[in-house]
Amino acid sequence: MNKTVFSLIFLLAFFSLTGVEPDFYVWQRQHTPEMQSAVKDFYLKCSGKLYFLAGELENDGRIIRISPSKAVDFARAVPVVRIHVKNLEKTPEVLAEEIVKIYAPWKAANALQIDLDAPESRLDYYRTVMLELRKKLPGTELSATVLPCHLKHDRAFRELAGQCDFYVLQVHGLTRRNQIWSIYDHGEAVRAIMLAKSLKLPFKTALPLYCNQIGGQWVKPDFAKVNELAAFCSEVIGFRLGIPGDGSALDLETALQVCKGQGYAPKLETRWEQRTGGAWHLFIRNCGFFAERVTLSLDFKEPPMDMDTFNRARLNGKRNELTLILPPSGMEKPYLWVRTDDSEKPMITLKMRGGNKL
């Protein structure tokens, strides 16, 4: 993309910032204590909404229903029904009726979103499903997720969007090209947003805040680029809300910064804690990275008497490098214990391989 287009993007971004708080998807089927804690924390700290996975219509015919937990604030909740593509073999009327049954426990939200990766040739079907839902759920806010390729079919897409209060443009998804996996294509995302803006129809943008592990490889988006896109979008929904213990999602503070286009600056924070007996424990807090394997160089001002590791961390043969798996974003763990001659706190410089001093 040339410099003129990028200049236009940033100019539009400057004028499109509205101060609207980002929303987030909650994509867990189980109401674990960790999930409910994350939901409560979001409601306490943010004014946006949460889009909850409320059910799935599977390809094998199974219908998964997920009732709302006690942590749900219906005034700030939108249930989402995920529909797998084999269900397009049903008539729109039958599919809409099944969706309404899943929606029943969530009716107090007075809002419903349909998540259907419809083939481009089936946008008319998608529109008819939304029309049936409009008939069955009068007065309910309806939205539908769409893909960048859908926007290219002007007539069919406008008719689909016309049955929705707004649509959600998904600019992420796990894809494989030339043996390389990816989650986010920045150039494609920018082009999709520019096209969506030109259509002048209400929409939100779903941003990727997660990663996948495939064959031991971390497949993740470039958050500097996602942050750029967020600054260009008026309203966004982050996919997905981080749950304590989930190493494949970002903590809330980092996710909010990215979704607001305020920058992505991950870091590791360290602290020492002395235990009974005089040994010092080194704690590392992950602020914005996934729970990846990293190597830190250790440079002690005075060589310690002894040291060893916790939580599957390993020292190299020279004992000047520490390899570990980071805790989930927003959490900390102890990884090293050190004993010094005088029991004074160790003086150490740590540096991430290929990065800056901590």
N, C-alpha and C positions, 0 to 999 in steps of 0.2 A: 504494500500500500504506500502511495507516495506521500511526501511531506505535506502537500496541500490538504489531502484528506485528513491526515492526522491533526493538522492545525484546526480544521473544521470540527473534528471530534472534540478536541479540548475546549474550543470556543463554545460549542453546544453544551458541553459538560458544565462549564462555568455558569451558564444561564439556566441549566435544568435542575440545579440543586434546590430542593424544596424543603429540606429538613425533615422529610417523612421518615419515621423510624422504620428500620427493616423488619420484616417478618421472617419466620423460620419454619421449616418443616420438622416435624417430629415423626420419625419413620420406624419406630419400634413397634413390634406386635405385642410385647409383654410389658405390663405395667410394673416394672421393677422399682424398688426404692430409689435407685440411682436415676431412673427416668423421671420419677415424680419429683425428686429433688431438683433436677435441672429445669423442669417446668416451673416449679415454684420460684426458683431463682430468676428465671427469665421474667415472669410476671412482676416480680419485685423490682427489678432493675430496668426494665424496658417498657415502652408503651405500645409496642407492636403486637401483632397477632401470631398465634401458632397454628400451623396447618397440620392436623393430626391424621396419620393413616388410620382410617376408620374401617377399612375392609378391602378385600381383594377378590376378584372373580378370576380364578385360575384357569389355565388352558385345559386342565384335566377335568373341569366341571365343578371342582370344589369351590365353595363360597366361604371365605374367611370373614367373620364378623369380629370387630374389635370395639368393645363398649368403652365409653369415656371413663377415665379414672376420676377419683375424687379431686385430683389436682387441677382438673380442667376448669377454666373460667369461660363459660359459654359466650360471654360478651366479647371475648377476645380469642375465640377458637373457630376454626373452619375444618370440618371433617373432609377427608379426601378419600374417594373410592378409586382404587387402582384396578383397571380393566385390562386383562391380557388379550392378545389379538384374536385368539380362537373364538372368543365370545362374540365377534362380529358375525358369526354364522347365525346367531339368533336374530329375531326381528327386533327393530328398535323398541317396539312396545314392550316386548318380553324383557329385554335388557333393562329398560327404564324401571320396570316394576321390581326387578331384583335389586336395583340400586336403591330404590325407595325403601325397601325392607331393611337394607343395611343402614340407611340413614336414620331410621326411626329412633334409636336411642340418643341420637345427636340433634334431634329436632330443635332443641332449645337454642342452638347456635344460629338458627335461621340463615344458614349459609351452607353451601355444598360445592365441592370442587371435584371434577371428573378428570382422572389421569389416564389418558388413552393414547398410546403411540400409534395412531391410526395410519395406515398406508395412505400415500397421497391420493390414491384413486378412491378412497373411502371417506373423503371429507363430507360428502353429502349425507352419508350414513351417520357420521358424527353429529352433524347439524340436526338430523332428525331425532337422535337420542336426546340432545339438549332441548329440542322443542317438546318432546314428550315429558321430560322432567319439568319444564316450565308449566305444562298443563297440570301435572300431578302435584307440584309444589309451588302454588301461586304465592308470590310475595317473598320467596326465598332467594337470597343472593346466589346466583349460579356463575361458576367460572369453569374454564376448561384449560388443560395444558396443551400446548402445541409445540411443534418442532419448526426449526428454521425453514425446512423445505416446504412446509404447509403455506407459508406466506407468499410463495411464488404463484399460487393458484388464486388469482385475485377474486374472481366471482365466488368460487366455492368457499374460499376462506372468509370473505366478507359475510356470506350467509351464515357460516358457522359462528363467527364472532357476534353476529347480530342476535343470536339466541343466548348470549352470555352478557353478564354485567361487565366482565372483563376477561381477558385471556392471560395465561401465563406462558411466556416464551422460555422454553428450556434450551439453554445454550451449552449444555454439558451432556455427557453420556460416554460410556466406555466404548471405544472404537479401536479397530486394528487396521493399520495401513502399512504395507510393506514390512510386515512382521513386527511393527512397533505399536505398542498399546498407548492410548492417550485418553484423557478425560475431557480436555478442553482445547478447542482450536480458537485462538484469539481472533485471527483474521475473519474466520467464519462468523464468530459471535458479533464482531463489530458490524459486519455487513448486515447481519440479521436485525440488529437493533436499529440501524439506519433505515432499513426497509420498513420495520414495524412503526417507527416514528412517522415515516412518510404516509402510512395508511390512515393516520389520525384516528385510531380506535384505541379505547382504554386497555392498557395492558400492564403487567408486572413482569419482571425478569427473574428467573430462577438461576442463582449463582452457585457454582460448585465450591463446597467447603469441606471436601472429604477426599480420601484416597482409596485405592484398592491395591491389594497385594496379589500379584500373579507370578507364579513360579519363583517366589522369593524376591521379586522386583517390586518396588514401590511405584505405582502409577499415580501421579498426582498433578494437579494443575499448577501453573505458574501464578502464584498469588499476586505478584507484582502486576501481572497483566489483568487478572480478575479484578484487582483494585482499580485499575485504569477504567475497566468497563463499568464498574459500579459507580464511578464518578460521572459517567455519561448517562446513567439510568435514573429516572425519577423515582420509581418504586421497585424494590427488590425483595425477593424471598430467598433466604439462604438455605441451601440444602447441604447439610442438615444441622439441627441443633446438637451440639456436643453433649454427650452423656458421660458423667464421671466414670472413668475406667475404659472408655472407648478410645483407643489409640489411633483410630482412623478418621477422627474429626477434630476440629479446632475448639479451643476453649471459647467461652462467650465473649470475653473482652477482645480477643484477637479477631473473632468472627465479626463482631460489630464494627471494628475499625476497617476491615476489608469491605464489608457491605456498605459502609458510608463513604468509601473512597478516600479514607483518611490515611492510607499507607499500610504496608505490611513490613514489620520490623521484628521478626522473631528473635528471641534471645534465650540464653540459659542463665539462671540465677543460682548462686551457690551460697551456702552458709555452713558454718561449723557448729557442732553441738558436743559439749564434753559430757561423757557418761561416768557413772560410778567406776572408780578404778583408774581414772585419768585418761582413758583413750578418747580420741576425738573422732566424731563421725562427720563425714562430708555429705551434705544433702544437696541434690541438684533439682531445681525446679525448671520445668519445661514451659516456656512462654511462647507458644506459637508454632512449634514444630510438631510433626506427627511422631508417633512412638517408634522412631527409626533407630538403627544401630549407628553409633557415632564413636569416634576415637578422639580422646582428649590427651594432649601432651601435659605432663606434670613436671614443673620446675620448682623444686623446694629450695628455699633460701638456706635452710640447714637440713641435711639428710636426716630422715626420721629413724628412730630406733627400730621400728617395725611397722608394717602395714599389711592390710589384706582387704578383700572386697566383699560386697553384699550384692544381692539381687542379680546374680548371673554376670556381673561385671568381671573383667579379666585384666590383669596386668601383663605387659609384655616381659620378655626375658630381662631387659635392662631396668624394668620397673619404673620407666619414665613415660609410659603411655597407658591409658586406661580406656578399654573398649567396653561399651555398655549399650543397652537398649533403653532409650529415653522413656520416662514415664509418660502417660497420656498428657496432652496439652493442658496446661493449667494445674498440673499436679507435681508433687515432688517425691523423691525417694532417696534413701541413703545408699551410697555406692562404695564408700571407702572408709576404713577406719585406720587411724594413724596414732602411733605412740611416740612422743618426743622425749628427749633427755630430761627436760625440766617441767614437763607437763604443760608447757605454754602452748597456746593455739598455734598450729602450724602456719608458717608463712609460705604461701605457694602461689604460683602463677599457672593458670590453666588456659589452654588454647585449643579450640576445636580445629581438627585437621582441615585445612583449607579455609579457615575462618579467622575471627578476631579473638583477642584475649577475653576471658570471661571476667 
